[in-house]
Amino acid sequence: MAKPASPLTISATAALQRLLDGPPDVARLEQAFRHLAKWRSELISNTLAERSGTKVLSGPFKGMDYPVRASEGSRSARLLGAYEAGLAPVIEEIVTRAYPVVIDVGSAEGYYAVGLARRLPKARVLARDANPRAQALCAALAAANGVADRVEIGGLMGHADFDLCSGQKTLVVCDIEGAEAELLDPVRAPGLRAADILVEAHDCMHHGLSHMLVERFKATHRIRVIGRHLDDSGLPDWMEALSDLDRLVALWEWRSGPTPWLWMVKK
């Protein structure tokens, strides 16, 4: 007897039927393809957690317990330790710099806030996100990893809040879906001139955003642009039995376009 469809499969099928309800259309098919890929990604994430557990398997945050859902994007890439793999060398550089203060703007469920709190055991980490659900997930992740006493969770950051960077060695991590265009302004937020900044530039939402940020900070910071990179080295052995497509989906981060990172170190 066939296994009953899961609630995830039932809801995904209903949504797909709605997406395909109409005449043949390339844009509609692209939406359907992305929708199916997300459904498959969720199935793979669930299987990964069941078979390999909830500890991150590789990468700079290897060993971090990740029992929560991702507030957005792929959980499987995070569990594999392949999430934003191009940043791995930067994370190691950050660890050697031993920042006493880390501000994670757009902290989501806390992958970086908690990961950096584990790697920087003397750091105070300010995790900031406007979404109450993301804040709750970050609190749960911090508690699961024993760093809740050093991860301070809050809401929106304003320009004046960066003033604290001026008096101490500070790292700012920023991933706010295009709002970095308004927030990361060294004229309105002069404290940023004293900080090292790792920011995801959402060029897919705001054309030329990465170039604009480079122009803003090039006088005060040395800037490295980091593009997309896939790393399959953390795939567990049992994934050898999966199709090539499933292995790719396991690494997929759900991005719809280019989002280069800028690593900006104060001169």
TAPE-V667172 format. One line per field, one symbol per residue. ss: DSSP state (A for helix, B for strand, O for the rest). A space follows every 10 residues. Layout:
ss->???
This chain:
ss->OOOOOOAAAA AAAAAAAAAO OOOOOAAAAA AAAAAAAAAA AAAAAAAAAA AAOOBOOOOO OOOOBOOOOO OOOOAAAAAA OOOOAAAAAA AAAAAAAOOO BBBBBOOOOO AAAAAAAAAO OOOBBBBBOO OAAAAAAAAA AAAAOOOOOO BBBBOOOOAA AAAAAAAOOB BBBBOOOOOA AAAOOOOOOA AAAAOBBBBB OOOOOOOOAA AAAAAAAOOO BBBBBBOOOO OOOOOOAAAA AOOAAAAAAA AOOOOOOOOO BBBBBBO
